[in-house]
């Protein structure tokens, strides 16, 4: 019987499981949203909520305790400087779990786990910057290619030289 036994084994050894969850917490804090299987996401939620609660305290001892889980100094500073103050008035429930469906290869159930109060900058940075820069650069390139007709002829000359 599993009386008073907390947590899932996730078909891994203890060392592998703890290392995996620590890495996933670090990734979640860095990106504020990750896609993983549902059982892993449910376990990750426990770890992430504990670390964010430590970040809300903001004391040096809390930082040392959080450093046990989040071993990246850059992510740890983000946790204590931006994420902790963001959730200061929230009593708990810092993460959201959204089920996506099943993975094609092994039919595992996938979920997105994300921070509840994501900043607009963090929400738009990966997609927004990439799309803005990718939209700007091709627009300049296509405008440069379309305006002077010589640039379209140059690749043809290069192919003639290579032949």
N, C-alpha and C positions, 0 to 999 in steps of 0.2 A: 504494500500500500504506500501511497505517496502522501502521507500525512505530513504537513508542515515542511514540505520540500518545495522550494520556490525556484522558478526559472526552468527554462528548457535546455536540454542537452544539445540540441541541434546536430546530433550525430557527429560530434567532434570531441576530442580530448579536452580536458579542462584548460590546458595551456593554450591550445589552438582557439578555443571558444573565447577566452578572455582577451587574447591578442586581437582576434577578429572584431570583437565588440568595441575595443578601445580604438581600433583603426576606423571603424564605422562612425563612432562618436566624433572623432577628429574630422572625418569627411563631412559629416552632417553640419558641424559648426562652420567649417570652411565654406561649403557651398549652400548651406541653409536648406537644402533639399536633395535627397538621394532616392534612387530606385533600387529596391531589393526585394527579397521574398518576404511574404507576410510574417512567418514565424520569426525571422531575423529582425524584422521591423518592430515587432511587438517586444522583443527582448531589448532592442536598441532604445526603445522609448523609456524603459526603466533607467538605463544608464544615462541617457541624455538629460532626463529631468533632474536627476541627482546632481549632475555637473552644473546645470544652469542654476539650480538652487544655491550651489556653492558660489557661483558667479554673482548672484544677487547679494550675498553677504559682503563680498569684496575685501575681506580681511586677508592679511598675508598668510594666515593659517589655511584659509579656504583656498587660496591660490596654490599652496603646496599640496593640498588634498586633491585639487583638480588636476594638478600636474601629474599625479599618479595615473590618471586616465588619459589626459590629453598631453602627449609628450612633445608636441610641436609648439615652440615658443611663440611663433606668429599667430597660430590659431588660439593659443591660450590668451594672448593679449587681446585678440578680437573678442573672445568670450567675456573677458572681464571689463573691457572698455566699451563695447557696443551692445552685446547681447544681454549681459547682466542688467545694465540700467534700463534696457528696453522692456524687460519683464519684471521690473521692480514692483509694480502695483498688482501683478497677476499672482494669485495664490497657488497656482499649479497648472498642470496641463499645458506645457509649453510646446508640445509637438502634436502634429495631426497625421493620421494614417489614412491614406486614400487607396482603396484597392483598384488595381488596374485590369486584372484579368489573369489569364494563364499564359505562361511562356511557351513559345512554339516548340522548343527543343525537348523539354522534359515535363511539360504541363504543370510546372510549379506556379503557384499563385504569386503574382507580383503585386507590390504596393509601393506607393510613394510615401516617404516619411519626410515631413518638412516642419519648420518652425512655424508656429501659428501666426505670430506678428512679424512677417517678413517686411523688411524695408523695401521701398520702391526701387531704391538704387540697387540693392542686392537682387531683387526680383528681375530687374531689367538689365543688369550689368552683363551676365553671360549672353543672353539673347539680344538685348538691346544694343550693346556695343558691337557685337559681332555683326548684327544685321546693319547697323548704322555704318560701320566701317566698310563692310562688304558692299553695301548699297552705294556709298560714296565713291569708293575706288573703282568699281566697274563702271559707274556712271561717267567718271572722268576718262577711263580708258576707252569706253565705247564712244564717248564724245570725241576723243582724240582720234580714234580709228575712223569714225564716220566723217569727221570734218575734213581732214586731209586725205585725199584718195591715194596719195603716195604710200602711206603706211600699209595699205592693203596690197600694193604692188611689191613692196619690199620682200615679204615672205615668198612671193612667187619668184623673185630674183634669187633668193637664197636657195630655193629648191632647184632652180636651174643651175646654180653654181655647184650644188651638192651632186647633181647628176653628171 
